[in-house]
Amino acid sequence: DKANYRHFMAKEIHEQPEVVGHTLARYVDMATERVSLPVTLPFDFKDIQRINITACGTASYAGIVAKYWFERFARVPVEVDVASEFRYREAPLRKGDLAIFISQSGETADTLAALRYAKAEGAHTIAVVNVPTSTIARESETVLQTLAGPEIGVASTKAFTCQLMVLANLAIAAGKARGELSDEDETKLVHGLVEIPRLMSDALTTELQIEKLAHRIAKSRDVLYLGRGTSYPLALEGALKLKEISYIHAEGYAAGELKHGPIALIDETMPVVVIAPYDRVFEKTVSNMQEVAARGGNIILMTDAKGAAEATVESLVTIVMPDMAAAFTPMVYAVPVQLLAYHTAVVMGTDVDQPRNLAKSVTVE
Ligand code: M6R
């Protein structure tokens, strides 16, 4: 049931500190502060030369975030594909490659077909799924479960952040196994993960501010989302979430791509949501914000206190997020991104949990 919430989506957004915490506890040994996967992998990450990640929709954006993590922590090249492309492309996989499939439902037709293809090619397969009895879980070699609990709202929220938590731990495990991370590095990263549930609770306190902002967004025809690094897939996620439940057209872009096209769209009517924690690409994103501001664009900046102080650009609204370890910002910044879509949809009066034309689980291609 919806408890005291108006929609399942609101309930599921608010449940995140708890369910992401459960997922964390399944993948980390809290006593030793080490990653401890609940299953033994049937391969050694040292032998893996390449990882393919395949999923659809929001789960594919979790996959893009994970690509940054695997490449940074484990120095292993990663390709991310949407399942509908991967399954028909006849991508050359080598025996012993690793293919990871991400799916909340575990029933998405294209993701399942992609899994079957990878198995036939002799790849090792890992499924990151929320429903342990699902077809994708049953058919993959290894299952890493997300502990989000049942997700009812068609828009994926808590499943996404739990997927990120599992993938962060897997990427750290890969980094350790490949000798790219020291014990000390691991401890530092795990400390960062342990903070996430509390930081997500802090992020929820931006809700009133976001509710107000939603009235403004609801008047827009188009919204642009920008981010760099791991905030780039979050920009894609923000745009998808807004489109699917508020029916407002939105695009997510890597901030560096602004000049290569989308800047032509910017005028006084177009809100630009910039996701920019104070990390190593922050300054670069600030330059992109300056380009937006110079064309009269209305900037909605999601950053931390440091970023808010350093951003030399006038924003319409700045949403100040808690300070945190730079590597794991997507899990925390997902919260205001989801809230913005949610409250905009509420203002628009759409059917938030059952948006038109969409199904919770896409079991036909
Ligand atoms: O069940 P799955 O995770 O495989 O579903 C994948 C997508 O259909 C899903 O994430 C979809 O994009 C959501 N409606 C996004 O909110």
Boltz pocket constraint, residues with backbone or C-beta under 6 A from the ligand:
constraints:
  - pocket:
      binder: B
      contacts: [[A, 56], [A, 57], [A, 58], [A, 59], [A, 102], [A, 103], [A, 104], [A, 105], [A, 106], [A, 107], [A, 108], [A, 111], [A, 154], [A, 155], [A, 156], [A, 157], [A, 240], [A, 241], [A, 244], [A, 359], [A, 360], [A, 361], [A, 362]]
      max_distance: 6.0
